[in-house]
Each structure stands twice: as structure tokens, then as C-alpha cells.
Amino acid sequence: MEETRHDRFKRVASKRTNEILEKIRILGNCSNKSSYEYTGEEVNKIFSEIDKQLKLTKAKFLAGKRERFKL
């Protein structure tokens, strides 16, 4: 039986989401002050970029659902 587009989405999106979540957990290891030294500014840059990419990616999913402006 051939995989549907929805089934393929669920399979691929689940795998990619789990990979991203694992990378975020691993990034958290950098918070160990006994192993690393960092500034608040550096931490803000990291999470600012992550937030920016999350917003851009979410916008791709929602792009078709926005209503157009009309007068």
C-alpha cells in the first residue's frame, strides 16, 4: 500500500521534530558553567536566532491560512 501525503508528513515531521528537540537538549549542555564561559549577550543572540527561525518556519505553515486585506 502506498504511503499517503499525510502519512508521509506525519512520519517525516515527527522524525525531524524529535531531532530538533534532541539538539535543543544538547544545546542546554552548554549552560554548564563549570565547563563553559559565556555572556548574557551571547545567550540572547543564540535564542534570538532560534526564535527568529521558529517564527519564519511557523509562518510557512500558516501562509495559506491568512486572510487578505480588502477595502
PAGUSE-433107 format. One record per residue (C-alpha): z, y, x; residue in one letter. Coordinates in steps of 0.1 Angstrom, whole numbers, plus 5000, padded with zeros to 4 digits. Example, Ala and Ser with C-alpha at 12.3 -4.5 7.8 and 13.67 -1.06 7.14 Angstrom:
<pts>
507849555123A507149895137S
</pts>
This chain:
<pts>
500050005000M499050345013E501750605020E501650894997T501651255010R505151304995H506450985012D504951095045R506551435041F509951275035K509651045065R508351305089V510651585077A513751365078S512951245114K512251605126R515351745109T517551485125N516051555159E516751935154I520251875143L520951655173E519551925196K521852175180I524851945185R523751905222I523452285225L527052305213G528052125245N527152445264C530152615248S532452425272N533952705292K535252465319S531652365327S529652685318Y529953055320E528253275295Y528453615279T528653705242G525353875246E523753555258E525253365229V523953625205N520453605220K520353225215I521453235179F519353535171S516253345182E517353035163I517953245131D514553415135K512753085138Q514552935109L513553235087K509953215098L509852835091T511552875057K509053145048A506252895054K507752665028F508352945003L505053135008A503252984978G506153054955K506353424958R505153644930E502553904938R503354274932F501554414901K501454754886L
</pts>
